Amino acid sequence: MNRIRVIAICIFRNDNKILVAECLDPLKNQTFYRPVGGGVEFGEKSKDTIHRETMEELKQEVTELHYLATLENIFVFNGEIGHEIVQVYDGKFVRSELYEYFELKGFEEGTGQFRAIWKDLAEFNPQAPLYPDGLQAMLLKMI
């Protein structure tokens, strides 16, 4: 695919943990993690993408969205090169009891069910990375 994709992701914080989808690159046989979010549709503001994607994937409403940064992510997934411009937001769930759950069940159109877990920022490493690149370092500076 030879195009740049614009996405928006949301950082849901729970002390030093963030909510991340647990994903697998089948060619590398590697588990990796990324915050909830997805592609910005034509004519849609990235902030609105967070609301839509969180409702589609987790069936949850978001409040207190704040823009944090933009990251550029060039990567290889499933043997294909990808290129993303990533709008990063901080937000909170409307339902506060979600912060007490160990994991949330999600659904991603095209790939099916996934689990989203609360994971400590210090736990990400080269064998279990957090994507997009640069996100972990950025968030650690904000603590």
C-alpha positions, 0 to 999 in steps of 0.5 A: 500500500503506497499511501499515508494513513491518518489515524487517531488514538486515545490514551486512557490512563489508569495510574501508570497503566494505559489501555491497549489492544493486544495484537499479533503480527503473524509473520513475526509471531510477535505480540504488540500493543496499541491504544484504541483508535483508528482511521480518520474518515474524509471530512471527519475531525480526528477528535470525532474519530476517537468518539466513533472508534471507541463506540465501534470497538468498545461500545463505550463513550469518551469524555474529556478528550485533549489533544496531546501530540502528532507522531509519524509511524513508518512500520512493517506489519504482516510483511507490508510497509505502512505509514501513518500520521497519528493524532494522539489524544488523552481521554476518559471513559464516561463509565468510571467502573471500566477502570476497575476491569483487568480487560475489556472485550473489543471488536475491530471490523475486518479482524474480529474480536480483540482484548484491551488490557491495562498495561503499565508503561514500564512493561513495554519492551522490544519483545512486546512493543507499544506502537506507534513508535515514540509513544512510550517515550512521550508518555513516560515524559508526561508522568 
